[in-house]
Amino acid sequence: MWNVDAAECAKIRRNILKLLVPVWMDGDVDVADASAVVLNKEEMTFELQTRLVRGWAAHLHHPLSDEFDDEAENLWRRMMPALRAHLQDAGFDGLLWQAGAGNPVALNNFLYEPNDEEAETTNTESSDGRWVWIDLESGVPAIFPISPKVLLNYSLAHWWRLGRPMFDDVEITRLKDYLKANAKELKLSLGVKNYESVVSDAERLGKHQVKWKSIGRLQSSIQYRVARGDIDQSQADYYSKHRLRWLFREWVRGLLSSLKALKGGFLSVWKRLKRLDLKSLVHVCWKFLISQKYREAFVHGYLDRSINQWTKRGQLTNEHANILREQIGSPNSSVYITDFGIHIAIKPAVKATQYWVLPALFAFGLLGGKTVAILILTGGAIGRSAYTLGRMLQSAANGHEKPWIALGVGLLPVVGNLAYPAQMIYSAGDKDQKLARFMMDDGFARIGRHFPIWGGQDTWTEHALNRIPRNLNRYLRKMGKRRAFHRKPG
């Protein structure tokens, strides 16, 4: 933050909520309070020093996590809506975004902190600790909620009323009215001294917020450049009087910055192409085609990296990771595991064909626009289906099980690469399915991590998609039990 008043607002907001939130949420949610605002002289920005929270993000689901509480569901469905209701009552409208109002990324603003007695316990399961709100400050204005209802009733409504997007705003009058109306209860909960501290902080917050928000967009842009050392105060005074010149200067700066970034991107791609060893690449591809052992090593390495990633994130214990690793090379898992690896391996070639070869053929007039569009949309499904059809012919010739499930799932967009894990689960029946289920859980979570805008690690998007295989499995089991019940003789 370059504006000292914005930094002071952030500090005061945290310290007010540090006292109010535990009261609102009966100790189930806390706030990482701020101790100081300091100037980073290298970056010429103000930084907020907050309490270090030793905790972990909500756990993802995996086949060995049945004993865990549904932390993400509890936080997203119960804790965060209740917190937002209290924030709105007290005038903290600008913080609803960071508390999850139409913003699935907000789930990773909270860490689970164990009690002191549990401090030495690893993050293997939920306990009697609390959730700590660690990130209360917005990086961007609240203008891209995933929910149309939130967009209309929150983002656009506040934009219309304020004349600008909502950005960590606090309705000071409503906050003061709330503190006054609930004075008796708050004095009992907080103590008189802490209550008076909150009242005093609300007054200070109002003064700093007026200074921060009263700066217009143009003046804010100019003062930002002063704080960064790009211009001095005399230049700032000049541009404040000659606004069109400042706008033109910023437009030129933005254009040059974009061209520089574009040039850097092209140079980066060119350097990678120059470093590319085509001979080695062809050799690797040939080995992949002719060597079953090489294909097995490829997919084993892929799965091992996925397990390592989950372990580093604290989503898998070492014990659970070892159980899954033991199954990678087991006979029960190896039937379709190599086929999964081939689907993963052909993906780069399919993407290159979709986004480079097909547009080139269209540019040279060798393919029509409709044909190219259809092939781009269905390229992944075509590639997967071509391989699976070949496997079906091979299985038919050898008298083995035909991978019908893999063929059907492979036709689906986005999740088609999970065709063979789905086949593994189906074919395993009542046998151990842990590795195949992990592959499904990891695959859906991976989609959530790479989802545009609202995706990412530890977001509700990642958790919601990670839950799909488990919920689908429960549904199929339930349907199977119903059918078995109806088949029983009367």
C-alpha positions as CSV (number, residue, x, y, z in Angstrom):
1,M,0.0,0.0,0.0
2,W,1.4,3.4,-1.0
3,N,-1.2,5.5,0.9
4,V,-0.4,5.7,4.6
5,D,-4.1,6.4,5.4
6,A,-5.1,3.2,3.6
7,A,-2.6,1.3,5.6
8,E,-3.8,2.8,8.9
9,C,-7.4,1.9,8.0
10,A,-6.3,-1.7,7.4
11,K,-4.6,-1.8,10.8
12,I,-7.5,-0.2,12.7
13,R,-10.1,-2.4,11.0
14,R,-8.2,-5.5,12.0
15,N,-7.8,-4.4,15.6
16,I,-11.5,-3.6,15.9
17,L,-12.5,-6.9,14.4
18,K,-10.0,-8.7,16.6
19,L,-12.2,-7.9,19.5
20,L,-15.6,-8.1,17.9
21,V,-15.3,-11.3,15.7
22,P,-14.6,-13.8,18.6
23,V,-17.7,-12.4,20.4
24,W,-19.9,-12.7,17.3
25,M,-18.7,-16.2,16.5
26,D,-18.5,-17.7,20.1
27,G,-14.7,-18.1,19.8
28,D,-14.9,-20.3,16.6
29,V,-13.4,-17.5,14.4
30,D,-10.6,-15.1,15.3
31,V,-8.7,-12.4,13.5
32,A,-5.0,-11.9,12.9
33,D,-4.6,-8.5,14.4
34,A,-2.1,-5.9,13.2
35,S,0.8,-4.6,15.4
36,A,2.2,-1.8,13.2
37,V,2.4,0.0,9.8
38,V,6.0,0.2,8.5
39,L,7.5,1.8,5.4
40,N,9.4,-0.5,3.0
41,K,12.0,1.8,1.7
42,E,13.1,-0.4,-1.1
43,E,9.5,-0.7,-2.6
44,M,8.4,2.6,-1.2
45,T,5.2,1.1,0.1
46,F,3.6,0.7,3.5
47,E,3.4,-2.8,5.0
48,L,1.1,-4.1,7.6
49,Q,2.7,-6.3,10.3
50,T,0.3,-8.9,11.6
51,R,0.3,-11.8,14.0
52,L,1.8,-15.0,12.6
53,V,-0.8,-17.8,12.5
54,R,0.6,-21.3,12.8
55,G,-2.3,-23.3,11.2
56,W,-3.5,-25.0,8.1
57,A,-6.0,-24.6,5.3
58,A,-9.1,-26.7,5.1
59,H,-8.4,-30.3,4.1
60,L,-9.3,-31.7,0.7
61,H,-11.1,-35.0,0.4
62,H,-9.2,-38.1,-0.5
63,P,-9.9,-41.9,-0.1
64,L,-8.2,-42.0,3.3
65,S,-9.8,-38.9,4.8
66,D,-13.2,-40.3,5.8
67,E,-12.4,-39.8,9.5
68,F,-11.9,-36.1,9.0
69,D,-14.6,-33.5,9.6
70,D,-15.8,-31.7,6.5
71,E,-13.8,-28.5,7.4
72,A,-14.3,-26.7,4.1
73,E,-18.1,-27.3,4.1
74,N,-18.3,-26.2,7.7
75,L,-16.3,-23.0,7.1
76,W,-18.0,-22.1,3.8
77,R,-21.6,-23.0,4.6
78,R,-21.8,-22.1,8.3
79,M,-19.0,-19.9,9.6
80,M,-18.5,-17.5,6.7
81,P,-22.2,-16.6,6.2
82,A,-22.7,-16.0,9.9
83,L,-19.6,-13.8,9.9
84,R,-20.9,-11.8,6.9
85,A,-24.2,-11.2,8.6
86,H,-22.4,-9.7,11.6
87,L,-20.1,-7.6,9.4
88,Q,-23.0,-6.2,7.6
89,D,-24.8,-5.3,10.8
90,A,-21.8,-3.4,12.0
91,G,-21.1,-1.5,8.8
92,F,-18.2,-3.5,7.4
93,D,-19.8,-3.8,4.0
94,G,-16.4,-3.6,2.2
95,L,-15.1,-6.7,4.0
96,L,-18.0,-9.0,2.9
97,W,-15.9,-9.8,-0.3
98,Q,-13.0,-11.0,1.8
99,A,-15.4,-13.1,3.9
100,G,-16.7,-14.9,0.8
101,A,-19.6,-12.9,-0.6
102,G,-19.6,-14.2,-4.2
103,N,-15.9,-14.8,-3.8
104,P,-14.9,-18.5,-3.6
105,V,-11.2,-17.5,-3.5
106,A,-11.9,-16.1,0.0
107,L,-11.8,-19.6,1.6
108,N,-8.0,-19.4,1.6
109,N,-8.3,-16.2,3.7
110,F,-8.8,-18.5,6.7
111,L,-6.5,-20.9,8.5
112,Y,-7.3,-23.4,11.1
113,E,-5.3,-22.8,14.3
114,P,-5.1,-25.5,16.9
115,N,-5.3,-24.9,20.7
116,D,-2.1,-24.6,22.6
117,E,-2.5,-28.2,23.9
118,E,-2.6,-29.3,20.2
119,A,0.2,-27.1,19.0
120,E,2.5,-30.1,18.5
121,T,-0.2,-32.1,16.6
122,T,0.2,-32.3,12.9
123,N,-2.6,-31.1,10.6
124,T,-4.2,-34.5,10.3
125,E,-7.8,-33.8,11.5
126,S,-10.0,-31.2,12.9
127,S,-9.9,-30.5,16.6
128,D,-11.0,-28.0,19.2
129,G,-9.1,-25.0,17.7
130,R,-10.5,-22.0,15.8
131,W,-10.5,-20.5,12.3
132,V,-8.4,-17.4,12.0
133,W,-9.2,-14.7,9.4
134,I,-5.7,-13.9,8.1
135,D,-6.4,-11.8,5.0
136,L,-8.9,-8.9,5.4
137,E,-7.6,-6.6,2.7
138,S,-8.7,-6.7,-1.0
139,G,-6.3,-7.0,-3.8
140,V,-8.9,-5.8,-6.4
141,P,-12.3,-4.1,-6.1
142,A,-15.2,-6.3,-5.5
143,I,-16.5,-6.3,-9.1
144,F,-16.3,-9.9,-10.3
145,P,-18.4,-12.1,-7.9
146,I,-19.2,-15.6,-9.2
147,S,-22.9,-15.1,-8.1
148,P,-25.2,-12.9,-10.2
149,K,-27.2,-12.2,-7.1
150,V,-24.2,-10.8,-5.3
151,L,-23.2,-8.9,-8.4
152,L,-26.6,-7.1,-8.5
153,N,-27.3,-6.7,-4.8
154,Y,-23.8,-6.0,-3.5
155,S,-21.2,-5.0,-6.1
156,L,-23.3,-2.9,-8.5
157,A,-25.6,-1.6,-5.8
158,H,-22.6,-0.2,-3.8
159,W,-20.9,1.0,-6.9
160,W,-24.0,3.0,-7.8
161,R,-24.4,4.4,-4.3
162,L,-20.7,5.3,-3.9
163,G,-19.9,6.3,-7.5
164,R,-17.0,3.8,-7.4
165,P,-16.4,0.1,-6.8
166,M,-16.4,-1.1,-3.2
167,F,-12.9,-1.5,-1.8
168,D,-12.6,-2.3,1.9
169,D,-15.1,0.5,2.8
170,V,-16.6,0.7,6.3
171,E,-19.9,2.6,6.9
172,I,-18.6,4.6,9.9
173,T,-22.1,5.9,10.9
174,R,-23.5,2.4,11.0
175,L,-20.5,1.1,13.0
176,K,-20.9,3.8,15.6
177,D,-24.7,3.2,15.8
178,Y,-24.0,-0.5,16.2
179,L,-21.6,0.1,19.0
180,K,-24.0,2.4,20.8
181,A,-27.0,0.2,20.4
182,N,-25.1,-2.9,21.7
183,A,-23.1,-1.1,24.3
184,K,-24.4,-3.1,27.3
185,E,-23.8,-6.5,25.7
186,L,-20.4,-5.5,24.3
187,K,-19.2,-4.1,27.6
188,L,-20.1,-7.4,29.3
189,S,-18.4,-9.5,26.6
190,L,-15.3,-7.3,25.9
191,G,-14.9,-5.4,29.2
192,V,-15.3,-1.7,29.5
193,K,-11.7,-0.9,28.6
194,N,-11.8,-2.9,25.3
195,Y,-15.2,-1.5,24.4
196,E,-13.9,2.0,24.8
197,S,-10.9,1.1,22.7
198,V,-13.2,-0.1,19.9
199,V,-15.3,3.1,20.1
200,S,-12.0,5.2,19.9
201,D,-10.7,3.1,17.0
202,A,-14.0,3.6,15.1
203,E,-13.5,7.4,15.4
204,R,-9.9,7.1,14.2
205,L,-10.9,4.8,11.4
206,G,-13.5,7.4,10.1
207,K,-10.8,10.1,10.0
208,H,-8.3,8.0,8.1
209,Q,-10.9,6.6,5.7
210,V,-12.1,10.1,4.8
211,K,-8.5,11.1,3.9
212,W,-8.0,7.9,1.9
213,K,-11.3,7.9,0.0
214,S,-11.4,11.6,-0.6
215,I,-8.5,11.4,-3.1
216,G,-9.9,11.3,-6.6
217,R,-8.8,8.6,-9.1
218,L,-6.6,11.1,-11.0
219,Q,-5.0,12.5,-7.9
220,S,-4.5,9.0,-6.5
221,S,-2.6,8.0,-9.7
222,I,-0.4,11.1,-9.4
223,Q,0.3,10.6,-5.7
224,Y,1.1,6.9,-6.3
225,R,3.9,7.9,-8.7
226,V,5.2,10.4,-6.2
227,A,5.3,7.7,-3.5
228,R,7.1,5.4,-6.0
229,G,9.7,8.1,-6.7
230,D,8.8,8.3,-10.4
231,I,8.0,12.0,-10.2
232,D,8.7,14.7,-7.6
233,Q,6.1,16.9,-5.8
234,S,6.7,19.9,-8.2
235,Q,5.8,17.6,-11.2
236,A,2.8,16.3,-9.3
237,D,1.6,19.9,-8.8
238,Y,2.1,20.6,-12.5
239,Y,0.2,17.5,-13.6
240,S,-2.6,18.2,-11.1
241,K,-3.3,21.4,-13.0
242,H,-2.8,19.8,-16.5
243,R,-4.8,16.6,-16.2
244,L,-4.9,15.8,-19.9
245,R,-1.1,15.8,-20.0
246,W,-1.0,13.4,-17.1
247,L,-3.6,11.1,-18.8
248,F,-1.6,11.1,-22.0
249,R,1.6,10.4,-20.0
250,E,0.0,7.4,-18.3
251,W,-1.4,6.1,-21.6
252,V,2.0,6.2,-23.2
253,R,3.6,4.6,-20.1
254,G,1.0,1.8,-20.2
255,L,1.5,1.3,-23.9
256,L,5.2,1.0,-23.5
257,S,4.9,-1.3,-20.6
258,S,2.5,-3.6,-22.6
259,L,4.9,-3.6,-25.5
260,K,7.8,-4.4,-23.2
261,A,5.9,-7.3,-21.6
262,L,4.9,-8.6,-25.1
263,K,8.5,-8.5,-26.3
264,G,9.6,-10.3,-23.1
265,G,7.0,-13.0,-23.7
266,F,8.1,-13.5,-27.3
267,L,11.8,-13.6,-26.3
268,S,11.0,-16.1,-23.6
269,V,9.2,-18.4,-26.0
270,W,12.1,-18.0,-28.6
271,K,14.7,-18.9,-25.9
272,R,12.7,-22.0,-25.0
273,L,12.5,-23.1,-28.6
274,K,16.2,-22.6,-29.1
275,R,16.9,-24.7,-26.0
276,L,14.6,-27.4,-27.2
277,D,16.5,-30.5,-28.2
278,L,14.4,-32.0,-30.9
279,K,16.5,-35.1,-31.2
280,S,16.1,-35.9,-27.5
281,L,12.4,-35.1,-27.7
282,V,11.9,-37.5,-30.7
283,H,13.9,-40.2,-28.8
284,V,11.7,-39.8,-25.7
285,C,8.5,-39.9,-27.7
286,W,9.7,-43.1,-29.6
287,K,10.6,-44.8,-26.2
288,F,7.2,-43.9,-24.9
289,L,5.5,-45.5,-27.9
290,I,7.5,-48.8,-28.0
291,S,8.4,-49.4,-24.3
292,Q,5.8,-50.5,-21.8
293,K,8.3,-50.0,-19.0
294,Y,9.0,-46.5,-20.0
295,R,5.2,-45.7,-20.1
296,E,4.8,-47.2,-16.6
297,A,7.8,-45.2,-15.3
298,F,6.2,-42.1,-16.8
299,V,2.8,-42.5,-15.1
300,H,4.4,-43.7,-11.8
301,G,6.4,-40.5,-11.7
302,Y,3.3,-38.4,-12.5
303,L,1.4,-40.0,-9.6
304,D,4.3,-39.8,-7.2
305,R,4.6,-36.1,-7.9
306,S,0.9,-35.6,-7.3
307,I,1.2,-37.5,-3.9
308,N,4.2,-35.4,-3.0
309,Q,2.3,-32.2,-3.8
310,W,-0.5,-33.2,-1.5
311,T,1.9,-34.1,1.2
312,K,3.8,-30.8,1.0
313,R,0.5,-28.9,1.3
314,G,-0.4,-30.9,4.4
315,Q,-3.4,-32.6,2.6
316,L,-1.9,-36.1,3.1
317,T,0.0,-37.5,6.0
318,N,3.2,-39.4,5.4
319,E,1.4,-42.6,6.4
320,H,-1.4,-42.0,3.9
321,A,1.1,-41.0,1.2
322,N,3.0,-44.3,1.7
323,I,-0.3,-46.3,1.4
324,L,-1.0,-44.7,-2.0
325,R,2.6,-45.1,-3.2
326,E,2.5,-48.8,-2.4
327,Q,-0.6,-49.2,-4.7
328,I,1.0,-47.4,-7.7
329,G,2.9,-50.6,-8.8
330,S,0.5,-53.2,-7.4
331,P,-1.0,-55.7,-9.9
332,N,-4.6,-54.5,-9.1
333,S,-3.8,-51.0,-10.2
334,S,-1.5,-51.6,-13.1
335,V,-4.2,-52.8,-15.6
336,Y,-5.4,-49.3,-16.6
337,I,-2.8,-47.1,-15.0
338,T,-0.6,-47.0,-18.1
339,D,-3.6,-46.0,-20.2
340,F,-4.1,-43.1,-17.9
341,G,-0.5,-42.1,-18.4
342,I,-1.0,-42.2,-22.2
343,H,-4.0,-39.9,-21.9
344,I,-1.9,-37.4,-19.9
345,A,1.1,-37.8,-22.3
346,I,-0.9,-37.1,-25.5
347,K,-2.5,-34.0,-24.1
348,P,0.4,-31.6,-25.1
349,A,0.3,-32.9,-28.6
350,V,-3.5,-32.5,-28.8
351,K,-3.3,-29.0,-27.4
352,A,-0.5,-28.1,-29.9
353,T,-2.7,-29.4,-32.8
354,Q,-5.8,-27.6,-31.5
355,Y,-4.2,-24.1,-31.0
356,W,-1.3,-24.1,-33.5
357,V,-1.7,-26.6,-36.3
358,L,-5.5,-26.1,-36.9
359,P,-5.3,-22.3,-37.0
360,A,-2.3,-22.6,-39.4
361,L,-4.3,-24.9,-41.7
362,F,-7.2,-22.4,-41.6
363,A,-4.8,-19.5,-42.4
364,F,-3.5,-21.4,-45.5
365,G,-7.1,-22.1,-46.6
366,L,-6.8,-25.9,-46.2
367,L,-9.6,-26.1,-43.6
368,G,-12.9,-24.2,-43.3
369,G,-13.8,-22.1,-40.2
370,K,-16.6,-24.4,-39.0
371,T,-14.4,-27.5,-39.3
372,V,-11.6,-25.8,-37.3
373,A,-14.0,-24.6,-34.6
374,I,-15.5,-28.1,-34.2
375,L,-12.0,-29.8,-34.1
376,I,-10.8,-27.3,-31.5
377,L,-13.8,-27.9,-29.3
378,T,-13.7,-31.7,-29.7
379,G,-9.9,-32.3,-30.2
380,G,-9.3,-33.7,-26.7
381,A,-12.3,-36.1,-26.9
382,I,-11.2,-37.3,-30.4
383,G,-7.6,-37.9,-29.2
384,R,-8.7,-39.8,-26.1
385,S,-11.4,-41.8,-27.9
386,A,-9.1,-42.8,-30.8
387,Y,-6.7,-44.3,-28.2
388,T,-9.5,-46.0,-26.2
389,L,-11.1,-47.5,-29.3
390,G,-7.7,-49.0,-30.1
391,R,-7.5,-50.5,-26.6
392,M,-11.0,-51.9,-27.0
393,L,-10.1,-53.7,-30.2
394,Q,-7.0,-55.1,-28.5
395,S,-9.0,-56.2,-25.4
396,A,-11.6,-57.9,-27.7
397,A,-8.9,-59.8,-29.5
398,N,-7.4,-61.0,-26.2
399,G,-10.7,-61.7,-24.6
400,H,-10.2,-59.1,-21.8
401,E,-12.6,-56.6,-20.3
402,K,-13.4,-53.7,-22.7
403,P,-13.0,-50.2,-21.2
404,W,-16.5,-48.9,-22.0
405,I,-16.5,-46.6,-19.0
406,A,-13.2,-45.0,-20.1
407,L,-14.6,-44.5,-23.6
408,G,-17.7,-42.7,-22.3
409,V,-15.9,-40.5,-19.8
410,G,-13.2,-39.7,-22.3
411,L,-15.8,-38.0,-24.5
412,L,-16.5,-35.4,-21.8
413,P,-14.8,-32.0,-21.9
414,V,-12.4,-30.9,-19.1
415,V,-12.7,-34.2,-17.1
416,G,-12.0,-36.5,-20.0
417,N,-8.5,-37.2,-18.8
418,L,-10.0,-39.0,-15.8
419,A,-11.5,-41.7,-18.0
420,Y,-9.2,-44.5,-16.9
421,P,-9.3,-43.7,-13.2
422,A,-13.1,-44.0,-13.6
423,Q,-12.6,-47.3,-15.4
424,M,-10.3,-48.5,-12.6
425,I,-12.9,-47.7,-9.9
426,Y,-15.6,-49.5,-11.9
427,S,-13.4,-52.5,-12.7
428,A,-12.2,-52.9,-9.1
429,G,-15.7,-53.5,-7.8
430,D,-15.4,-54.3,-4.1
431,K,-11.6,-54.4,-4.2
432,D,-9.3,-51.7,-2.9
433,Q,-9.9,-48.5,-4.9
434,K,-7.8,-46.1,-3.0
435,L,-5.3,-45.1,-5.7
436,A,-8.0,-44.8,-8.4
437,R,-10.2,-42.7,-6.1
438,F,-7.2,-40.5,-5.3
439,M,-6.5,-40.0,-9.0
440,M,-10.1,-38.8,-9.4
441,D,-10.0,-36.5,-6.3
442,D,-6.7,-35.1,-7.5
443,G,-7.9,-34.6,-11.0
444,F,-11.0,-32.6,-10.0
445,A,-9.0,-30.6,-7.5
446,R,-6.5,-29.8,-10.2
447,I,-9.3,-28.4,-12.4
448,G,-10.3,-26.2,-9.5
449,R,-6.8,-24.9,-9.0
450,H,-6.6,-23.9,-12.7
451,F,-10.1,-22.5,-12.9
452,P,-9.9,-18.9,-14.3
453,I,-10.5,-15.9,-12.0
454,W,-12.2,-17.8,-9.1
455,G,-9.9,-20.8,-8.9
456,G,-6.7,-21.5,-7.1
457,Q,-5.1,-23.4,-4.3
458,D,-7.3,-23.8,-1.1
459,T,-10.2,-21.9,-2.7
460,W,-13.8,-23.1,-2.5
461,T,-13.7,-23.8,-6.2
462,E,-10.9,-26.4,-5.6
463,H,-12.8,-27.9,-2.7
464,A,-16.2,-27.9,-4.5
465,L,-14.8,-29.7,-7.5
466,N,-12.7,-32.1,-5.3
467,R,-16.0,-33.1,-3.6
468,I,-17.6,-34.3,-6.9
469,P,-16.1,-37.8,-7.1
470,R,-17.0,-38.5,-3.4
471,N,-20.6,-37.3,-3.8
472,L,-21.0,-39.2,-7.1
473,N,-19.6,-42.3,-5.4
474,R,-22.1,-42.0,-2.5
475,Y,-25.0,-41.4,-5.0
476,L,-24.1,-44.5,-7.0
477,R,-23.8,-46.6,-3.9
478,K,-27.1,-45.4,-2.7
479,M,-28.8,-46.2,-6.0
480,G,-27.1,-49.7,-6.0
481,K,-28.5,-50.4,-2.5
482,R,-32.0,-49.3,-3.6
483,R,-31.9,-51.6,-6.6
484,A,-30.7,-54.5,-4.5
485,F,-33.6,-53.9,-2.1
486,H,-36.2,-53.8,-4.8
487,R,-34.8,-57.0,-6.3
488,K,-35.3,-58.9,-3.1
489,P,-38.2,-61.4,-3.2
490,G,-41.3,-60.2,-1.5
